[in-house]
Amino acid sequence: MGTYKTAPLVDYELSFQEIAERLFRLAENRLRRGVGVPEKGSYSFRPASHSRETVVKILIYQRLFGVEMQGELPWHSDGVYVLVRTNGEFGEIIWGDPHSTDARFCTRMSRDENVGTSPNYDKRFAYFPVMAGERLDAIAEFIASLLERAST
């Protein structure tokens, strides 16, 4: 499966930047300080307690920006994507009990269909796109619930 190396956030279409940042802020407001981290090309969420492993990422995909590496990405549409960790320390915690995860979002992702992000190619993520008109606060609540599960 492919890997995506993001461009700097400021390079992407302004409407995508605004959605990604708003979603990040909404999720961050539901969590403890320091869990959400704005990075050069994405936003990452890591449990503050005992690990610095990324559990969730928010990133923008646009064909004209960023770089597809190590295979073709499955994304067909430009936009904002939410990535959820499938391997590593938190992969089993998050995916071990699918019934405890919000079905609105779980049904839109597959643990077996994942992508990586550069430069950490071995860290794999399931994903779903943020759809036009979708309630960002519902996605933010989903992100916060995943971080809470990873932190216990």
Number of C-alpha atoms within 10 A of each C-alpha: 14 17 25 21 19 22 19 14 22 11 14 20 15 11 11 21 19 13 17 23 18 15 25 25 17 18 25 20 14 14 21 13 10 11 18 23 16 15 11 11 18 22 22 20 26 20 24 17 10 10 13 11 17 23 26 24 23 24 27 27 24 20 13 10 16 18 16 17 16 14 11 12 16 13 16 9 10 14 22 23 20 23 25 29 27 25 19 14 14 22 18 13 18 21 19 11 9 12 9 13 17 16 12 11 15 19 11 11 19 15 17 11 13 22 27 22 20 15 11 10 15 13 20 24 27 21 26 18 20 20 11 8 6 9 11 19 15 16 20 21 19 19 27 22 19 24 24 13 14 22 15 9
